[in-house]
Amino acid sequence: MKNPRPNSTIKLGEWLITFFIRAAGYVSILYVTLIILFLLREGLPAFKNVDLSSLFGEVWYPIEGYYSIWPLLFGSITVTIGAAVIAIPLGVGTAVFISELAPPWAKEILKPLVEVLAGLPSVVLGFFGILVLSPFLRQALNLPTGLTAFTGSLLLGWSAIPTIVSVAEDALNTVPRTYREGAQALGTTQWQTIWGVTVPAARSGIITAVMLGIGRVIGETMAVMMVTGNAPVLPEGLNAFFLPIRTMTATIASEMGEVAQGSIHYQVLFLVGIILFFLSLVINVVSFMVSSRRMKRTERLLS
Amino acid sequence: MSKRIFLILVCLGLLLAGCGSSSNSSDGSGGSGTNIQNKGSDTMVNLALAWAEAYQKLHPEILISVTGGGTGTGISALMNNTVDLANASRIISEEEIGQAQSLGFEPKQYIVAQDAIAVIVNRENPVDALTMEQISAIYRGEYTNWSELGGEDRPIVCLSRETNSGTHVYFLETVVRLGNKEDKSIFSPKTLLLPSSEGIIAEVRDNPNAIGYDGLGYVTDEVKTLAIAPAPGEEPILPSIETVNNAAYPISRELFMYTRGEPNDTIKAYLEWILSPEAQEIVRSLGFVPVKVNQ
């Protein structure tokens, strides 16, 4: 075999490519580390400069020195749970339908439609929420105001569905055909095949889809700021779901512009950012653990 | 080995170049001669835009860009030297002056217009007038139902601007605390903090439970403006140019522009023009109140 180029050129080229790929990996690790360090450096002094009793009090009103993060944390959690309850069944259900049940023509229409939905900017969703959804909910449910946690959950649920659908659908598609055929050869119905074989086999991908969806919900800012009313109230019960709340992201977005760098308010906003960061970290770690454990079990079963 | 080091240096160089260009673009916007950057109070955005348009017609060589974001945002931008003129719907605070001095300049204040803050409710709401004490109690969360104030049996939903708004701070000091500096009460946590003036108008227009406040320039016919009695038993007064000028309406204030120290000639000429009768006529046409002539 004749080589058109000398060996050393190939070696150098390969070395360059490997170097760039490796550098890309290291740089992204470096970035994440630097972001964490920056967050910690700007946010941790808040513990020193604000009384713990104020930090874990009841009132968030930073221009008068009330810095309780509880209302914001509960606000974010309320909206996220609501959105997850709406988005997970709808999203996974749509993915199963597209991948397993839909006739080809429906599949061809649905897939691009879902992708278009994923590209919808959240400001547009927020506008829709303010002008249509919130007045409708106020009248339909007889609420004092339509700007509530529930309105935010609905919108965010919708914005998370496309993410869940496209990732979960990909996961379902990677399940080998032989699994379904094998199940059907054993005489299972279509529903039993989906519920007992296909979905469990794609479980890790589906969990990743759900976590990505929830991650999008927690980090969502614009739509939430527009429709949840931004009142930093501590929830007192289940009806808090139908009352205004204030999320961590909306707080950072609306207050970061006014704070003086290095002030206490600035540090507390970074502390809120740290909490937000760790919340999504926990979600990612949990989903990773769940999906890897599942994988081991299915591998054992199949081997 | 030397190749590896070289590549790392190239990468670092690229990174630094990226940082450098982004910081340049934000710095370059401030302080140029024919380009005036103007940012701040959302209450004043429409007014500042109208002024900028009219002034650019007279002086086509001058480019004025106007953005909102809130008084606090505008003053921060002035500190960071990203704007030449900050619009403010409240007087600059002691802390902000101290901060400016530590950055090496003295903010210079210009009174450019006056504004009344209208308290607004839905058109379906039968309540027409309230006293200052009643509005304060509503926003402190002491009244929760309109029937306590002679209205229908409906919950009260209080709307406010975000805390970075000068209108928010002014309303807190003048209405919620009734001008009492010792008073440390704050808005009830149930108060909805909306990010824009338009958001408040939209919610009040649609929601018969809502009460809100906004600069008079923003109030439209789609909502009802309440007459306000300065004290119980006194005549309730609707906001207007006359009632602001004779100080009868209790919630009115001056609107300001701030510069970084002594302005350059371009900005000075612009500020002088703003106080001219022609520019003050724009103030009137937008629903604000012109600066008193004998000032």
Interface residues (C-beta under 8 A of the other chain):
Chain A: F19 A23 V27 E58 V59 W60 Y61 P62 I63 E64 Y66 P71 I130 L131 S134 P135 R138 P144 T145 G146 L147 M225 M226 G229 N230 A231 P232 V233 L234 L243 P244 R246 S254 E255 G257 E258 V259 A260
Chain B: R4 L7 C11 G69 G70 G72 T73 S76 M79 E95 E96 Q99 R154 P155 V157 E162 T163 N164 V169 K184 I186 F187 P189 K190 T191 L192 L193 L194 P195 G199 A202 E203 D206 N207 N209 A210
